[in-house]
Amino acid sequence: MTTTAAGTQVVHARAPGKINVFLKVGAVRDDGYHELATAFQAVSLSEEVRAQAASDFSVSFSGSVDTSGLATGGTNLAIKAARALARKTGYRGGVHLDIEKNVPIAGGMGGGSADAAATLLACDALWGTNASKDELLAIGAKLGADVPFAITGGTAIGTGRGDQLSPALAKGKFQWVLALAEFGISTPAVYSELDRHRDRHAQDIFPAEVQPTVDANVLLALRAGDPHMLADALHNDLQAPALHLAPGLGSVIQLGEENGALAGIISGSGPTVAFLVADADSALELQVALSASRLRVVRATGPVHGARLING
């Protein structure tokens, strides 16, 4: 916790974006969500949240991405997180959140979930509400399926809606190059397109699994810390519907793989394309090649820690 020149206390928290290195989408559940089996990796592209006490709840944005279209009222996920913690703990005040966004918006990397995760930690410290990690995870799960992982970070397997987490062993660091789109894709729209695809081809494809599982080869690759093994095992059931909604992403994947990427994959529901490379030198070379094609590109490594407080 720091104190401004005006004597106001500010708590700074950070939470990571994520890449789904494996995502299998199962049948629709009774609650309307899909049953998922996914392997998450938290990466070094993070959201920064600074919280200071206020009489009501408000949020402002800065950062390396265009935040002009973001909601600043009660529908904003960070505001929802702060209000949920206040309700849970009986806290009667409010908070102003200043969020520095670096994870693509509507990009399939869980930026909004990272905002919520960092907000929960920051508000808990600011307010002195002393919520346990399990309590924060439970609040997060009600806010969105990716929020619990943004709290825990690292590498994990997610089942249910993706919010039931179990840690996965991962060795070393994986190098990623991320091609960021100039547009977002609605996650519900991608799931709806997947459902339509399955309906259209019901005679030709197997029905969606009731309880999908993560491929054992993914777990072996993560445990070995082997990018070549992981590249062979990358999978995302949402890639085909995302490409149907945004066909130009196919040429982005092709361009990356022609310029040294071991594999490219749509991150989550897209439209961010995540390229796995062999090492840091390969990451730099790919970044240069994609930038020369006028793509907006950043490098990231994973896994990294989940949401945490930052001193100073």
PyMOL commands that set and color helices and strands:
alter all, ss='L'
color gray80, all
select helices_A, chain A and resi 77-89+111-127+133-143+147-152+187-200+216-224+227-233+239-245+249-258+280-292
alter helices_A, ss='H'
color red, helices_A
select strands_A, chain A and resi 2-3+9-28+34-54+57-63+94-101+155-160+164-167+174-180+235-236+263-266+273-277+296-302+308-310
alter strands_A, ss='S'
color yellow, strands_A
deselect
rebuild
show_as cartoon
